[in-house]
Amino acid sequence: MNSPLITITLNPAIDQTVCVQNFQPGAVNLALSSSSNAGGKGVNVASCLADWGLPVLATGLLGRNNSEAFEALFKDKGIADRFIRVAGDTRVNIKLSDLANASTTDINLPGLTVGEAQWERLLTLLAADINPGSQIVLAGSLPQGLEPERLPVLIGKLRQWGAHVLLDSSGPALASALAAPRASLPDCIKPNRHELEQWAGRPLPTLDDVLACARQLQQAGVAEVVVSLGEEGALFVLDDGPALLARLPVQNPLSTVGAGDALVAGLSAARHQRLAGEDRARLAVAFATAKLARIGPHLPARSEVEGLAQQVDVQLLQ
């Protein structure tokens, strides 16, 4: 697998993270710090994969009016930039990070409106870049102008071209993708518990509930289901062994923003390195844990992530 890993971000964002101490709604809060990063789920994944030292190609739809932050990130990290520029501004997501209790409040602004011409350009570009065996991460929401039904169409084409597709989305887009015929289903999905509950239409309060729902999806044709569970770790229902629960407690995380994206990056890196089972779960959780100590879509040194992977506790589930 020497070809670049490809991330597709249809609705990227500039993530503005504001750190406060003891956030009080309805009051004046003094910010301790503020930083802005080029983001969106797929961009975050690409950034972490590049930090790990893997070749990455990032594509999707990007507003040309404020693309500088993305271009700087791609240049700094050696990420191949194949984004289509669209008229307008890429959206801004404001993240209020309360350091006192490690919680984050998100305020997501509206973004681009995309039409048929941009969609067709994207499909043409992807057809040229993807080869049999390409590893794809399709992550995030859909921009205005693209209805949820576009997602299974895209996944179907990617799989028809021979790609392996890892999907990280939510809400109507995820529901539409999972309602597709078997041949157009993603190979792997990575919802969090809340997103899985939204899809299932019911609460999933226990680990057994989450596992049963994941197995339901696997039986329907999604080969692998990975569910992030916050402080409980992550559930891995892979196609090469028993279900696994993997976790690594972290003391005083700096920011939880992007931890799920780092988990996706770890899954992709592990697959690229042909890791399986427990080793794949360990690396994915190590990516997520390492990201908790960083603001923005960045990983620490490779040796630090490898050290964390050795500490991950993995439990085999029935």
BALUM-295726 format. One record per atom (N, C-alpha, C): residue in three letters; x, y, z. Coordinates in steps of 0.05 Angstrom, whole numbers, padded with zeros to 5 digits, always signed. Example, Ala and Ser with C-alpha at 12.3 -4.5 7.8 and 13.67 -1.06 7.14 Angstrom:
2
ALA+00264-00114+00156ALA+00246-00090+00156ALA+00264-00066+00156SER+00257-00045+00142SER+00273-00021+00143SER+00258+00001+00157
***
This chain:
318
MET+00017-00024+00000MET+00000+00000+00000MET+00018+00025+00000ASN+00031+00031-00023ASN+00049+00054-00024ASN+00035+00079-00035SER+00012+00076-00046SER-00003+00099-00056SER-00013+00116-00033PRO-00018+00142-00038PRO-00026+00159-00016PRO-00053+00152-00005LEU-00057+00156+00021LEU-00083+00154+00032LEU-00099+00179+00024ILE-00124+00176+00018ILE-00140+00198+00008ILE-00162+00205+00027THR-00164+00230+00035THR-00186+00239+00051THR-00204+00257+00035ILE-00230+00254+00038ILE-00250+00270+00024ILE-00266+00286+00045THR-00265+00313+00043THR-00279+00330+00062THR-00297+00348+00045LEU-00323+00342+00045LEU-00342+00357+00029LEU-00350+00384+00042ASN-00347+00386+00068ASN-00355+00410+00082ASN-00334+00418+00103PRO-00310+00426+00094PRO-00289+00433+00113PRO-00296+00457+00129ALA-00279+00463+00149ALA-00284+00486+00167ALA-00258+00497+00178ILE-00259+00522+00185ILE-00238+00534+00201ILE-00246+00531+00230ASP-00231+00516+00246ASP-00238+00512+00274ASP-00225+00534+00291GLN-00241+00550+00303GLN-00230+00570+00322GLN-00235+00560+00350THR-00214+00553+00364THR-00216+00543+00391THR-00209+00565+00412VAL-00228+00570+00429VAL-00225+00590+00451VAL-00225+00575+00478CYS-00203+00577+00492CYS-00201+00564+00518CYS-00209+00583+00541VAL-00226+00573+00558VAL-00235+00588+00582VAL-00233+00571+00606GLN-00236+00583+00629GLN-00236+00569+00655GLN-00264+00573+00668ASN-00278+00551+00671ASN-00305+00552+00683ASN-00324+00569+00666PHE-00330+00560+00642PHE-00348+00574+00624PHE-00375+00578+00637GLN-00386+00603+00635GLN-00412+00610+00647GLN-00430+00621+00624PRO-00450+00605+00616PRO-00469+00615+00596PRO-00483+00640+00605GLY-00487+00659+00587GLY-00501+00684+00594GLY-00485+00704+00609ALA-00459+00698+00612ALA-00441+00717+00627ALA-00417+00724+00610VAL-00402+00744+00618VAL-00377+00751+00605VAL-00356+00732+00614ASN-00343+00718+00594ASN-00322+00699+00600ASN-00295+00709+00589LEU-00275+00708+00605LEU-00248+00717+00597LEU-00234+00693+00584ALA-00226+00697+00559ALA-00212+00676+00544ALA-00183+00674+00553LEU-00173+00650+00558LEU-00145+00646+00565LEU-00127+00645+00540SER-00139+00635+00518SER-00124+00633+00493SER-00144+00629+00470SER-00135+00634+00446SER-00151+00630+00422SER-00133+00622+00399SER-00142+00602+00384SER-00126+00593+00361SER-00145+00584+00339SER-00135+00587+00314SER-00151+00579+00291SER-00135+00558+00275ASN-00150+00537+00266ASN-00137+00516+00251ASN-00155+00508+00227ALA-00142+00503+00205ALA-00157+00491+00182ALA-00167+00464+00191GLY-00193+00459+00188GLY-00205+00435+00198GLY-00227+00424+00181GLY-00245+00410+00194GLY-00263+00392+00180GLY-00253+00364+00184LYS-00271+00345+00187LYS-00262+00318+00196LYS-00240+00306+00178GLY-00244+00307+00152GLY-00225+00295+00134GLY-00198+00310+00134VAL-00199+00336+00137VAL-00174+00352+00138VAL-00159+00345+00164ASN-00173+00342+00186ASN-00161+00334+00211ASN-00148+00306+00208VAL-00162+00288+00195VAL-00150+00261+00191VAL-00125+00263+00175ALA-00126+00278+00153ALA-00103+00281+00136ALA-00079+00292+00151SER-00084+00312+00168SER-00063+00325+00184SER-00050+00305+00202CYS-00065+00288+00216CYS-00054+00269+00234CYS-00039+00247+00219LEU-00049+00239+00196LEU-00035+00218+00180LEU-00008+00229+00170ALA-00007+00255+00163ALA+00018+00267+00154ALA+00037+00268+00177ASP+00028+00275+00201ASP+00045+00275+00225ASP+00057+00248+00230TRP+00042+00227+00223TRP+00052+00199+00227TRP+00072+00191+00206GLY+00074+00208+00185GLY+00094+00203+00164GLY+00084+00188+00140LEU+00058+00188+00136LEU+00046+00174+00113LEU+00040+00193+00090PRO+00041+00184+00065PRO+00033+00201+00043PRO+00003+00204+00043VAL-00006+00230+00040VAL-00034+00236+00042VAL-00042+00255+00019LEU-00065+00249+00007LEU-00077+00267-00012LEU-00104+00276-00001ALA-00109+00302+00001ALA-00134+00313+00012ALA-00150+00326-00010THR-00175+00319-00011THR-00192+00331-00031THR-00220+00337-00020GLY-00236+00350-00036GLY-00263+00358-00027GLY-00270+00385-00039LEU-00285+00401-00024LEU-00295+00426-00034LEU-00288+00448-00014LEU-00274+00469-00024LEU-00262+00489-00007LEU-00269+00517-00017GLY-00279+00535+00001GLY-00285+00562-00006GLY-00259+00577-00014ARG-00259+00590-00036ARG-00234+00603-00045ARG-00229+00629-00030ASN-00249+00641-00017ASN-00245+00667-00004ASN-00227+00665+00021ASN-00227+00643+00034ASN-00211+00640+00059ASN-00196+00613+00059SER-00184+00607+00037SER-00170+00581+00035SER-00141+00582+00045GLU-00131+00605+00054GLU-00103+00607+00060GLU-00094+00589+00083ALA-00111+00586+00103ALA-00104+00569+00126ALA-00101+00540+00117PHE-00118+00531+00099PHE-00116+00504+00089PHE-00091+00500+00072GLU-00086+00519+00055GLU-00062+00517+00038GLU-00036+00517+00054ALA-00036+00533+00075ALA-00012+00533+00093ALA-00008+00506+00107LEU-00030+00495+00117LEU-00029+00469+00130LEU-00019+00447+00111PHE-00030+00447+00087PHE-00022+00426+00067PHE+00008+00430+00060LYS+00017+00454+00057LYS+00045+00459+00050LYS+00063+00451+00073ASP+00056+00459+00097ASP+00073+00453+00120ASP+00076+00423+00125LYS+00055+00408+00119LYS+00055+00379+00125LYS+00059+00361+00101GLY+00063+00373+00078GLY+00069+00357+00054GLY+00044+00341+00044ILE+00020+00352+00049ILE-00004+00339+00041ILE-00011+00348+00012ALA-00016+00330-00006ALA-00024+00337-00033ALA-00051+00350-00033ASP-00053+00374-00043ASP-00078+00390-00043ASP-00093+00386-00069ARG-00115+00371-00068ARG-00132+00366-00091ARG-00160+00377-00087PHE-00163+00397-00069PHE-00189+00408-00064PHE-00198+00425-00088ILE-00224+00423-00094ILE-00236+00441-00114ILE-00244+00467-00100ARG-00236+00489-00111ARG-00243+00515-00100ARG-00271+00523-00109VAL-00288+00532-00090VAL-00315+00539-00095VAL-00319+00568-00087ALA-00335+00583-00101ALA-00340+00611-00094ALA-00352+00613-00066GLY-00341+00632-00050GLY-00352+00637-00023GLY-00331+00630-00002ASP-00341+00630+00023ASP-00324+00625+00047ASP-00329+00598+00058THR-00307+00584+00065THR-00309+00560+00081THR-00319+00568+00108ARG-00337+00551+00120ARG-00350+00558+00145ARG-00329+00559+00168VAL-00338+00572+00190VAL-00322+00574+00214VAL-00337+00560+00236ASN-00323+00543+00251ASN-00334+00529+00274ASN-00320+00540+00299ILE-00335+00551+00317ILE-00324+00562+00342ILE-00327+00540+00364LYS-00305+00535+00377LYS-00304+00514+00398LYS-00295+00526+00424LEU-00313+00527+00444LEU-00307+00537+00470LEU-00298+00515+00488SER-00272+00514+00494SER-00261+00492+00509SER-00257+00501+00538ASP-00272+00488+00556ASP-00271+00495+00585ASP-00250+00477+00598LEU-00228+00489+00605LEU-00206+00473+00616LEU-00212+00462+00644ALA-00231+00475+00658ALA-00238+00466+00685ALA-00250+00438+00686ASN-00266+00432+00665ASN-00280+00406+00666ASN-00276+00390+00640ALA-00257+00399+00623ALA-00250+00385+00598ALA-00275+00382+00580SER-00292+00402+00579SER-00316+00401+00562SER-00313+00421+00539THR-00327+00415+00517THR-00325+00433+00494THR-00354+00439+00484THR-00359+00465+00479THR-00384+00474+00468THR-00379+00483+00439ASP-00394+00472+00420ASP-00390+00478+00392ASP-00411+00497+00382ILE-00403+00517+00366ILE-00421+00535+00352ILE-00412+00534+00323ASN-00427+00520+00306ASN-00420+00516+00278ASN-00435+00535+00260LEU-00421+00552+00245LEU-00433+00571+00227LEU-00439+00559+00200PRO-00458+00570+00186PRO-00465+00559+00159PRO-00441+00563+00140GLY-00440+00546+00120GLY-00417+00548+00101GLY-00425+00550+00072LEU-00411+00537+00055LEU-00414+00539+00026LEU-00441+00528+00017THR-00451+00538-00005THR-00472+00525-00020THR-00461+00514-00046VAL-00464+00488-00050VAL-00451+00474-00073VAL-00473+00466-00093GLY-00466+00469-00119GLY-00485+00461-00140GLY-00476+00437-00155GLU-00491+00431-00176GLU-00486+00406-00192GLU-00458+00408-00206ALA-00451+00431-00215ALA-00425+00433-00230ALA-00402+00426-00212GLN-00402+00436-00188GLN-00379+00429-00169GLN-00379+00399-00162TRP-00403+00388-00159TRP-00406+00360-00152TRP-00394+00343-00175GLU-00401+00349-00200GLU-00391+00334-00223GLU-00361+00337-00226ARG-00351+00361-00220ARG-00321+00365-00221ARG-00308+00347-00201LEU-00319+00345-00177LEU-00308+00328-00156LEU-00307+00299-00165LEU-00329+00289-00176LEU-00330+00261-00184LEU-00309+00256-00206THR-00306+00275-00224THR-00286+00272-00246THR-00258+00271-00234LEU-00252+00288-00215LEU-00226+00289-00203LEU-00220+00262-00188LEU-00240+00253-00173LEU-00236+00228-00158LEU-00232+00204-00176ALA-00246+00204-00198ALA-00242+00182-00217ALA-00214+00180-00227ALA-00201+00203-00229ALA-00173+00204-00239ALA-00153+00197-00217ASP-00160+00202-00192ASP-00141+00198-00170ASP-00142+00170-00157ILE-00165+00157-00160ILE-00169+00132-00145ILE-00163+00108-00162ASN-00149+00089-00150ASN-00142+00064-00163ASN-00152+00040-00147PRO-00154+00017-00158PRO-00161-00007-00142PRO-00142-00009-00118GLY-00153-00012-00094GLY-00137-00014-00070GLY-00133+00013-00056SER-00142+00035-00068SER-00140+00061-00054SER-00155+00060-00028GLN-00143+00074-00008GLN-00155+00075+00019GLN-00166+00102+00023ILE-00193+00104+00026ILE-00207+00129+00027ILE-00219+00134+00055VAL-00216+00158+00065VAL-00231+00167+00089VAL-00250+00189+00079LEU-00276+00183+00081LEU-00297+00202+00073LEU-00309+00212+00099ALA-00305+00237+00106ALA-00311+00246+00133ALA-00325+00273+00133GLY-00344+00275+00152GLY-00357+00301+00157GLY-00384+00303+00146SER-00395+00327+00147SER-00422+00332+00138SER-00423+00340+00108LEU-00447+00344+00098LEU-00450+00353+00071LEU-00456+00383+00071PRO-00445+00398+00051PRO-00451+00427+00049PRO-00479+00432+00040GLN-00488+00456+00043GLN-00514+00464+00032GLN-00515+00460+00002GLY-00537+00449-00008GLY-00539+00444-00036GLY-00535+00415-00044LEU-00524+00399-00026LEU-00520+00371-00031LEU-00538+00355-00012GLU-00557+00341-00022GLU-00576+00326-00005GLU-00562+00300+00005PRO-00572+00289+00027PRO-00559+00265+00038PRO-00557+00241+00018GLU-00575+00240-00001GLU-00574+00218-00020GLU-00549+00218-00038ARG-00535+00240-00038ARG-00510+00241-00053ARG-00489+00223-00042LEU-00490+00219-00015LEU-00468+00204-00002LEU-00467+00175-00011PRO-00489+00160-00011PRO-00486+00132-00021PRO-00479+00130-00051VAL-00487+00151-00066VAL-00478+00151-00094VAL-00448+00153-00096LEU-00436+00171-00080LEU-00407+00174-00079LEU-00394+00149-00070ILE-00404+00137-00048ILE-00391+00113-00037ILE-00393+00090-00057GLY-00416+00088-00071GLY-00419+00067-00091GLY-00398+00070-00113LYS-00393+00094-00122LYS-00373+00098-00143LYS-00345+00092-00132LEU-00339+00101-00108LEU-00312+00095-00097LEU-00307+00065-00095ARG-00327+00050-00086ARG-00324+00021-00084ARG-00323+00008-00111GLN-00338+00019-00130GLN-00337+00009-00158GLN-00309+00012-00170TRP-00296+00034-00162TRP-00269+00039-00171TRP-00248+00022-00156GLY-00257+00006-00137GLY-00239-00012-00123GLY-00227-00001-00097ALA-00238+00021-00086ALA-00228+00033-00062ALA-00240+00021-00037HIS-00225+00023-00015HIS-00235+00016+00012HIS-00244+00042+00024VAL-00269+00043+00034VAL-00281+00068+00043VAL-00287+00066+00073LEU-00275+00085+00088LEU-00281+00089+00116LEU-00298+00114+00118LEU-00322+00112+00129LEU-00340+00135+00131LEU-00343+00144+00160ASP-00340+00170+00164ASP-00344+00182+00190ASP-00363+00205+00186SER-00389+00200+00189SER-00409+00221+00186SER-00431+00216+00206SER-00453+00232+00204SER-00474+00230+00224SER-00500+00240+00212GLY-00522+00237+00228GLY-00548+00248+00221GLY-00559+00236+00195PRO-00573+00253+00179PRO-00585+00243+00155PRO-00565+00232+00135ALA-00540+00244+00134ALA-00520+00234+00115ALA-00513+00205+00122LEU-00508+00199+00148LEU-00501+00172+00156LEU-00525+00153+00151ALA-00549+00162+00157ALA-00573+00145+00153ALA-00576+00139+00124SER-00571+00158+00106SER-00574+00153+00078SER-00552+00133+00068ALA-00528+00137+00078ALA-00506+00118+00070ALA-00512+00090+00079LEU-00523+00087+00103LEU-00528+00060+00113LEU-00554+00047+00102ALA-00570+00063+00088ALA-00594+00052+00075ALA-00588+00042+00047ALA-00564+00045+00038ALA-00557+00038+00010ALA-00556+00008+00006PRO-00557-00001-00019PRO-00552-00029-00025PRO-00525-00038-00016ARG-00522-00064-00011ARG-00497-00074+00000ARG-00472-00065-00015ALA-00474-00065-00041ALA-00451-00058-00058ALA-00442-00029-00054SER-00460-00012-00044SER-00454+00016-00040SER-00450+00024-00011LEU-00449+00004+00007LEU-00444+00010+00035LEU-00415+00015+00040PRO-00408+00032+00059PRO-00380+00036+00066PRO-00368+00010+00078ASP-00342+00007+00075ASP-00329-00017+00087ASP-00327-00014+00117CYS-00325+00010+00127CYS-00321+00015+00156CYS-00335+00041+00163ILE-00347+00042+00186ILE-00358+00068+00196ILE-00347+00073+00224LYS-00346+00098+00232LYS-00336+00105+00259LYS-00354+00126+00272PRO-00379+00118+00280PRO-00395+00137+00295PRO-00387+00139+00324ASN-00395+00160+00338ASN-00394+00159+00367ASN-00420+00148+00377ARG-00422+00144+00403ARG-00447+00132+00414ARG-00472+00147+00407HIS-00471+00174+00410HIS-00494+00190+00404HIS-00503+00188+00375GLU-00483+00188+00357GLU-00489+00186+00328GLU-00501+00158+00322LEU-00492+00138+00335LEU-00503+00111+00331LEU-00531+00109+00342GLU-00536+00122+00365GLU-00563+00123+00376GLU-00582+00138+00357GLN-00573+00160+00345GLN-00589+00174+00326GLN-00597+00156+00303TRP-00578+00141+00293TRP-00584+00123+00270TRP-00603+00101+00279ALA-00599+00090+00303ALA-00615+00067+00312ALA-00643+00076+00320GLY-00646+00102+00328GLY-00672+00112+00337GLY-00679+00103+00365ARG-00659+00097+00381ARG-00664+00088+00408ARG-00638+00093+00425PRO-00641+00095+00451PRO-00618+00098+00468PRO-00601+00072+00468LEU-00576+00075+00472LEU-00557+00052+00474LEU-00541+00055+00500PRO-00554+00052+00523PRO-00541+00059+00548PRO-00518+00041+00557THR-00519+00016+00549THR-00498-00003+00558THR-00480-00011+00535LEU-00457-00021+00543LEU-00438-00031+00522LEU-00450-00054+00506ASP-00466-00071+00519ASP-00479-00093+00504ASP-00499-00082+00484ASP-00512-00060+00490ASP-00530-00047+00471ASP-00515-00037+00446VAL-00493-00024+00451VAL-00476-00013+00430VAL-00466-00036+00413LEU-00456-00057+00426LEU-00445-00080+00411LEU-00467-00093+00394ALA-00491-00097+00404ALA-00512-00109+00389ALA-00519-00092+00364CYS-00519-00066+00367CYS-00525-00048+00345CYS-00503-00050+00324ALA-00478-00051+00333ALA-00455-00053+00315ALA-00456-00079+00299ARG-00463-00101+00313ARG-00465-00127+00299ARG-00488-00127+00279GLN-00509-00113+00286GLN-00532-00110+00267GLN-00522-00097+00241LEU-00506-00076+00243LEU-00495-00063+00220LEU-00476-00081+00204GLN-00460-00096+00219GLN-00441-00114+00206GLN-00456-00136+00190GLN-00477-00147+00202GLN-00493-00167+00188GLN-00507-00156+00163ALA-00512-00129+00164ALA-00525-00117+00141ALA-00506-00111+00118GLY-00479-00113+00123GLY-00460-00110+00102GLY-00438-00091+00107VAL-00438-00077+00130VAL-00415-00059+00137VAL-00394-00077+00150ALA-00372-00081+00137ALA-00352-00101+00147ALA-00342-00094+00175GLU-00337-00068+00180GLU-00325-00060+00206GLU-00340-00037+00218VAL-00345-00038+00244VAL-00358-00016+00258VAL-00341-00009+00283VAL-00333+00016+00284VAL-00317+00025+00307VAL-00333+00048+00320VAL-00339+00046+00346VAL-00355+00065+00360VAL-00338+00079+00382SER-00335+00105+00380SER-00320+00119+00401SER-00339+00124+00424LEU-00329+00119+00449LEU-00346+00120+00473LEU-00336+00139+00493GLY-00321+00159+00485GLY-00311+00179+00504GLY-00292+00167+00524GLU-00297+00172+00550GLU-00279+00162+00571GLU-00279+00132+00573GLU-00299+00119+00562GLU-00300+00089+00562GLU-00282+00077+00542GLY-00271+00093+00523GLY-00253+00082+00503GLY-00267+00080+00476ALA-00263+00058+00462ALA-00275+00054+00436ALA-00280+00024+00432LEU-00303+00019+00419LEU-00311-00009+00412LEU-00303-00015+00384PHE-00289-00037+00380PHE-00280-00045+00353PHE-00294-00071+00346VAL-00311-00071+00326VAL-00323-00095+00314VAL-00311-00097+00287LEU-00288-00112+00285LEU-00273-00114+00261LEU-00280-00139+00246ASP-00268-00142+00222ASP-00275-00165+00205ASP-00255-00188+00208ASP-00237-00185+00228ASP-00216-00206+00230ASP-00213-00217+00258GLY-00235-00217+00274GLY-00233-00228+00300GLY-00256-00219+00318PRO-00253-00224+00344PRO-00274-00217+00363PRO-00276-00187+00367ALA-00299-00178+00378ALA-00302-00150+00385ALA-00283-00143+00407LEU-00274-00118+00407LEU-00254-00109+00426LEU-00264-00082+00439LEU-00257-00079+00464LEU-00261-00053+00477LEU-00233-00043+00485ALA-00225-00021+00474ALA-00198-00010+00479ALA-00199+00017+00492ARG-00183+00022+00513ARG-00184+00048+00526ARG-00157+00054+00538LEU-00152+00080+00542LEU-00128+00090+00555LEU-00135+00116+00568PRO-00139+00116+00595PRO-00147+00140+00609PRO-00126+00162+00606VAL-00136+00186+00604VAL-00118+00209+00601VAL-00124+00229+00623GLN-00103+00240+00635GLN-00105+00259+00656GLN-00105+00287+00644ASN-00125+00304+00651ASN-00126+00332+00644ASN-00121+00337+00614PRO-00139+00326+00597PRO-00136+00332+00569PRO-00139+00361+00562LEU-00122+00371+00544LEU-00122+00399+00537LEU-00147+00406+00520SER-00154+00388+00502SER-00178+00393+00485SER-00187+00367+00473THR-00214+00362+00475THR-00226+00338+00463THR-00232+00342+00434VAL-00229+00367+00423VAL-00236+00372+00396VAL-00218+00356+00377GLY-00229+00341+00359GLY-00214+00326+00339GLY-00204+00299+00348ALA-00211+00290+00373ALA-00202+00264+00382ALA-00214+00242+00365GLY-00239+00244+00358GLY-00252+00224+00341GLY-00239+00223+00313ASP-00231+00246+00303ASP-00217+00247+00277ASP-00189+00233+00279ALA-00176+00237+00302ALA-00150+00224+00306ALA-00154+00194+00308LEU-00176+00185+00320LEU-00182+00156+00321LEU-00185+00145+00293VAL-00199+00160+00275VAL-00202+00151+00247VAL-00174+00150+00234ALA-00158+00170+00239ALA-00131+00170+00227ALA-00115+00146+00236GLY-00118+00139+00262GLY-00104+00116+00273GLY-00114+00090+00260LEU-00140+00088+00255LEU-00151+00065+00241LEU-00139+00062+00213SER-00137+00085+00199SER-00127+00085+00172SER-00097+00079+00172ALA-00082+00090+00190ALA-00054+00084+00192ALA-00049+00055+00197ALA-00064+00044+00216ALA-00061+00016+00223ALA-00067-00002+00199ARG-00088+00004+00184ARG-00094-00012+00160ARG-00072-00009+00140HIS-00062+00015+00136HIS-00040+00020+00117HIS-00016+00003+00124GLN-00011+00000+00150GLN+00012-00016+00160GLN+00005-00045+00163ARG-00019-00053+00154ARG-00028-00081+00155ARG-00029-00092+00183LEU-00035-00075+00202LEU-00040-00084+00230LEU-00069-00094+00231ALA-00073-00112+00250ALA-00100-00124+00252ALA-00107-00128+00282GLY-00133-00132+00287GLY-00142-00139+00314GLY-00133-00120+00335GLU-00121-00131+00356GLU-00113-00115+00379GLU-00093-00093+00372ASP-00074-00099+00354ASP-00054-00079+00347ASP-00067-00055+00333ARG-00087-00061+00317ARG-00101-00039+00303ARG-00116-00022+00323ALA-00130-00035+00342ALA-00144-00020+00362ALA-00125-00003+00380ARG-00103-00015+00387ARG-00083+00000+00404ARG-00074+00025+00390LEU-00067+00023+00364LEU-00056+00046+00350LEU-00078+00068+00347ALA-00102+00059+00341ALA-00124+00079+00337ALA-00129+00094+00363VAL-00130+00080+00385VAL-00135+00093+00411VAL-00111+00111+00419ALA-00087+00102+00412ALA-00063+00118+00418ALA-00064+00144+00403PHE-00072+00144+00377PHE-00075+00168+00362PHE-00094+00187+00376ALA-00118+00177+00384ALA-00138+00194+00397ALA-00128+00205+00423THR-00115+00189+00439THR-00104+00197+00465THR-00082+00218+00461ALA-00065+00214+00442ALA-00043+00233+00437ALA-00054+00260+00429LYS-00076+00260+00413LYS-00088+00284+00403LYS-00100+00301+00426LEU-00109+00288+00448LEU-00121+00302+00470LEU-00103+00323+00483ALA-00077+00319+00479ALA-00058+00337+00491ALA-00050+00360+00472ARG-00064+00362+00449ARG-00057+00382+00429ARG-00081+00399+00422ILE-00077+00425+00416ILE-00098+00441+00404ILE-00094+00440+00374GLY-00115+00434+00359GLY-00112+00432+00330GLY-00107+00403+00322PRO-00108+00398+00296PRO-00105+00370+00285PRO-00076+00361+00283HIS-00063+00357+00306HIS-00035+00350+00306HIS-00029+00327+00325LEU-00009+00312+00319LEU+00001+00290+00336LEU+00028+00298+00347PRO+00036+00287+00370PRO+00063+00290+00379PRO+00082+00272+00364ALA+00106+00270+00373ALA+00126+00253+00359ALA+00117+00224+00357ARG+00125+00211+00337ARG+00117+00183+00332ARG+00124+00165+00355SER+00147+00169+00368SER+00155+00153+00390SER+00136+00155+00414GLU+00125+00179+00418GLU+00105+00183+00439GLU+00080+00168+00434VAL+00070+00169+00409VAL+00046+00154+00402VAL+00050+00124+00405GLU+00074+00115+00396GLU+00080+00086+00399GLU+00080+00078+00428GLY+00091+00095+00445GLY+00091+00089+00474GLY+00063+00087+00486LEU+00045+00105+00477LEU+00018+00104+00486LEU+00004+00079+00476ALA+00010+00070+00452ALA-00003+00046+00441ALA+00004+00022+00459GLN+00028+00021+00470GLN+00035-00002+00487GLN+00020-00002+00513GLN+00009+00021+00521GLN-00005+00023+00547GLN-00035+00019+00544VAL-00045+00017+00520VAL-00074+00015+00516VAL-00084-00012+00527ASP-00105-00011+00542ASP-00118-00035+00553ASP-00138-00045+00533VAL-00136-00070+00525VAL-00154-00082+00506VAL-00169-00106+00519GLN-00195-00105+00517GLN-00212-00126+00529GLN-00227-00140+00506LEU-00225-00167+00505LEU-00241-00182+00486LEU-00269-00186+00496LEU-00288-00181+00477LEU-00316-00183+00484LEU-00329-00208+00471GLN-00350-00218+00483GLN-00364-00241+00471GLN-00381-00232+00448
***
